Amino acid sequence: MHDARAMRSHFGWFKRRRQLQLDDVTVVDRSMLR
């Protein structure tokens, strides 16, 4: 069950996104547009 590991990674990413909402959001937006 490597799903739990993926979920943990996702959670960490979410936390980082909250910390760098503006920066992360901009990066994500650029990545999506790319």
Secondary structure, DSSP 8 states (H G I E B T S, - for coil): -THHHHHHHHHHHHHHHHHTHHHHHHHHHHHHH-
